[in-house]
Amino acid sequence: MPEAYPDVEGGVRTWLRAQSTITALVGQRVFFGGPKGATEADFPMIVVQRIGGGNDMSDAPVDDALVQIDCWGKLDASGNGLKAGATALVNTVRSALDDIRTRTQLAPGVDAFGINVDSVIWAPDPSNDRPRYIVTAEVTAIAS
């Protein structure tokens, strides 16, 4: 019988949407990909995607997922990037992730043992200079 691995990407998205400090900044705009045809009203937003990882070599089906979290900011009326808003968002996301140090349910069926933020990179959109920070984090989780 195949082992049951957790949907870490989905768990992180669900968990971020449940954090009041994050929803105060983005509402429920936490996606797996940016919405097609997004307008300025759709920002700020967060995009979550799994970019790597694998099992932890133990007998249990523990997943060490590498997750990327893009924290997108707004543009002003002149089309200039508002970096301060993106900075506030990334710092809020980072603080929330850093708080997960013990077994925490991210979503039904997904328990994280810990989240380690590996990097935070400033990466504005090259086409329009929209502010964006990219967070990479290792999420150690098991299906529950």
Contacts in CASP RR format, 6 or more apart in sequence:
PFRMAT RR
TARGET T0000
AUTHOR 0000-0000-0000
METHOD contacts of the structure
MODEL  1
MPEAYPDVEGGVRTWLRAQSTITALVGQRVFFGGPKGATEADFPMIVVQR
IGGGNDMSDAPVDDALVQIDCWGKLDASGNGLKAGATALVNTVRSALDDI
RTRTQLAPGVDAFGINVDSVIWAPDPSNDRPRYIVTAEVTAIAS
3 61 0 8 1.000
4 61 0 8 1.000
4 143 0 8 1.000
5 55 0 8 1.000
5 61 0 8 1.000
5 63 0 8 1.000
5 143 0 8 1.000
6 63 0 8 1.000
6 109 0 8 1.000
6 110 0 8 1.000
6 111 0 8 1.000
6 141 0 8 1.000
6 142 0 8 1.000
6 143 0 8 1.000
6 144 0 8 1.000
7 107 0 8 1.000
7 109 0 8 1.000
7 110 0 8 1.000
8 50 0 8 1.000
8 63 0 8 1.000
8 65 0 8 1.000
8 67 0 8 1.000
8 106 0 8 1.000
8 110 0 8 1.000
8 112 0 8 1.000
8 139 0 8 1.000
8 141 0 8 1.000
9 32 0 8 1.000
9 48 0 8 1.000
9 49 0 8 1.000
9 50 0 8 1.000
9 65 0 8 1.000
9 67 0 8 1.000
10 32 0 8 1.000
10 48 0 8 1.000
10 106 0 8 1.000
10 107 0 8 1.000
10 110 0 8 1.000
11 106 0 8 1.000
11 107 0 8 1.000
11 110 0 8 1.000
11 141 0 8 1.000
12 48 0 8 1.000
12 67 0 8 1.000
12 69 0 8 1.000
12 106 0 8 1.000
12 139 0 8 1.000
13 30 0 8 1.000
13 31 0 8 1.000
13 32 0 8 1.000
13 48 0 8 1.000
13 107 0 8 1.000
14 106 0 8 1.000
14 107 0 8 1.000
14 110 0 8 1.000
15 104 0 8 1.000
15 106 0 8 1.000
15 107 0 8 1.000
15 112 0 8 1.000
16 22 0 8 1.000
16 30 0 8 1.000
16 46 0 8 1.000
16 48 0 8 1.000
16 69 0 8 1.000
16 93 0 8 1.000
16 96 0 8 1.000
17 23 0 8 1.000
17 27 0 8 1.000
17 28 0 8 1.000
17 30 0 8 1.000
19 96 0 8 1.000
21 92 0 8 1.000
21 95 0 8 1.000
21 96 0 8 1.000
22 30 0 8 1.000
22 46 0 8 1.000
22 89 0 8 1.000
22 92 0 8 1.000
22 93 0 8 1.000
22 96 0 8 1.000
25 44 0 8 1.000
25 85 0 8 1.000
25 88 0 8 1.000
25 89 0 8 1.000
25 92 0 8 1.000
26 44 0 8 1.000
26 45 0 8 1.000
26 46 0 8 1.000
26 89 0 8 1.000
29 42 0 8 1.000
29 43 0 8 1.000
29 44 0 8 1.000
29 45 0 8 1.000
29 46 0 8 1.000
30 45 0 8 1.000
30 46 0 8 1.000
30 47 0 8 1.000
30 48 0 8 1.000
31 45 0 8 1.000
31 46 0 8 1.000
31 47 0 8 1.000
31 48 0 8 1.000
32 47 0 8 1.000
32 48 0 8 1.000
32 49 0 8 1.000
33 47 0 8 1.000
33 49 0 8 1.000
34 45 0 8 1.000
34 47 0 8 1.000
35 42 0 8 1.000
35 45 0 8 1.000
38 45 0 8 1.000
40 74 0 8 1.000
40 75 0 8 1.000
43 72 0 8 1.000
43 73 0 8 1.000
43 74 0 8 1.000
43 75 0 8 1.000
43 130 0 8 1.000
44 71 0 8 1.000
44 72 0 8 1.000
44 73 0 8 1.000
44 74 0 8 1.000
44 85 0 8 1.000
44 86 0 8 1.000
44 89 0 8 1.000
45 72 0 8 1.000
45 73 0 8 1.000
46 69 0 8 1.000
46 70 0 8 1.000
46 71 0 8 1.000
46 72 0 8 1.000
46 89 0 8 1.000
46 93 0 8 1.000
47 69 0 8 1.000
47 70 0 8 1.000
47 72 0 8 1.000
48 67 0 8 1.000
48 68 0 8 1.000
48 69 0 8 1.000
48 70 0 8 1.000
49 67 0 8 1.000
49 68 0 8 1.000
49 70 0 8 1.000
50 65 0 8 1.000
50 66 0 8 1.000
50 67 0 8 1.000
50 68 0 8 1.000
51 66 0 8 1.000
51 67 0 8 1.000
51 68 0 8 1.000
51 136 0 8 1.000
52 65 0 8 1.000
52 66 0 8 1.000
53 63 0 8 1.000
53 64 0 8 1.000
53 65 0 8 1.000
53 66 0 8 1.000
53 138 0 8 1.000
54 63 0 8 1.000
54 64 0 8 1.000
54 65 0 8 1.000
55 61 0 8 1.000
55 62 0 8 1.000
55 63 0 8 1.000
55 64 0 8 1.000
56 62 0 8 1.000
56 63 0 8 1.000
56 64 0 8 1.000
56 140 0 8 1.000
60 142 0 8 1.000
61 142 0 8 1.000
61 143 0 8 1.000
62 113 0 8 1.000
62 140 0 8 1.000
62 141 0 8 1.000
62 142 0 8 1.000
63 139 0 8 1.000
63 140 0 8 1.000
63 141 0 8 1.000
63 142 0 8 1.000
64 138 0 8 1.000
64 139 0 8 1.000
64 140 0 8 1.000
65 138 0 8 1.000
65 139 0 8 1.000
65 140 0 8 1.000
65 141 0 8 1.000
66 118 0 8 1.000
66 136 0 8 1.000
66 137 0 8 1.000
66 138 0 8 1.000
66 139 0 8 1.000
67 136 0 8 1.000
67 137 0 8 1.000
67 138 0 8 1.000
67 139 0 8 1.000
68 134 0 8 1.000
68 135 0 8 1.000
68 136 0 8 1.000
69 93 0 8 1.000
69 134 0 8 1.000
69 135 0 8 1.000
69 136 0 8 1.000
69 137 0 8 1.000
70 132 0 8 1.000
70 133 0 8 1.000
70 134 0 8 1.000
70 135 0 8 1.000
71 86 0 8 1.000
71 89 0 8 1.000
71 90 0 8 1.000
71 93 0 8 1.000
71 132 0 8 1.000
71 133 0 8 1.000
71 134 0 8 1.000
71 135 0 8 1.000
72 86 0 8 1.000
72 89 0 8 1.000
72 130 0 8 1.000
72 131 0 8 1.000
72 132 0 8 1.000
73 81 0 8 1.000
73 82 0 8 1.000
73 85 0 8 1.000
73 86 0 8 1.000
73 89 0 8 1.000
73 130 0 8 1.000
73 131 0 8 1.000
73 132 0 8 1.000
74 81 0 8 1.000
74 82 0 8 1.000
74 85 0 8 1.000
74 130 0 8 1.000
74 131 0 8 1.000
75 81 0 8 1.000
75 82 0 8 1.000
75 128 0 8 1.000
75 129 0 8 1.000
75 130 0 8 1.000
76 82 0 8 1.000
79 128 0 8 1.000
79 129 0 8 1.000
80 129 0 8 1.000
81 124 0 8 1.000
81 129 0 8 1.000
81 130 0 8 1.000
81 131 0 8 1.000
82 131 0 8 1.000
83 131 0 8 1.000
85 131 0 8 1.000
86 131 0 8 1.000
86 132 0 8 1.000
86 133 0 8 1.000
87 131 0 8 1.000
87 133 0 8 1.000
89 133 0 8 1.000
90 120 0 8 1.000
90 133 0 8 1.000
90 135 0 8 1.000
93 135 0 8 1.000
94 117 0 8 1.000
94 120 0 8 1.000
94 135 0 8 1.000
97 115 0 8 1.000
97 117 0 8 1.000
97 135 0 8 1.000
97 137 0 8 1.000
98 115 0 8 1.000
98 117 0 8 1.000
100 112 0 8 1.000
100 114 0 8 1.000
100 115 0 8 1.000
101 114 0 8 1.000
102 113 0 8 1.000
102 114 0 8 1.000
103 111 0 8 1.000
103 112 0 8 1.000
103 113 0 8 1.000
104 111 0 8 1.000
104 112 0 8 1.000
104 114 0 8 1.000
105 111 0 8 1.000
105 112 0 8 1.000
105 144 0 8 1.000
106 112 0 8 1.000
106 141 0 8 1.000
108 144 0 8 1.000
109 143 0 8 1.000
109 144 0 8 1.000
110 141 0 8 1.000
110 143 0 8 1.000
110 144 0 8 1.000
111 141 0 8 1.000
111 142 0 8 1.000
111 143 0 8 1.000
111 144 0 8 1.000
112 139 0 8 1.000
112 140 0 8 1.000
112 141 0 8 1.000
113 140 0 8 1.000
113 141 0 8 1.000
113 142 0 8 1.000
114 139 0 8 1.000
114 140 0 8 1.000
114 141 0 8 1.000
115 137 0 8 1.000
115 138 0 8 1.000
115 139 0 8 1.000
115 140 0 8 1.000
116 137 0 8 1.000
116 138 0 8 1.000
117 135 0 8 1.000
117 136 0 8 1.000
117 137 0 8 1.000
118 136 0 8 1.000
118 137 0 8 1.000
118 138 0 8 1.000
119 134 0 8 1.000
119 135 0 8 1.000
119 136 0 8 1.000
120 133 0 8 1.000
120 134 0 8 1.000
120 135 0 8 1.000
121 133 0 8 1.000
121 134 0 8 1.000
121 135 0 8 1.000
121 136 0 8 1.000
122 132 0 8 1.000
122 133 0 8 1.000
123 132 0 8 1.000
123 133 0 8 1.000
123 134 0 8 1.000
124 130 0 8 1.000
124 131 0 8 1.000
124 132 0 8 1.000
125 132 0 8 1.000
END
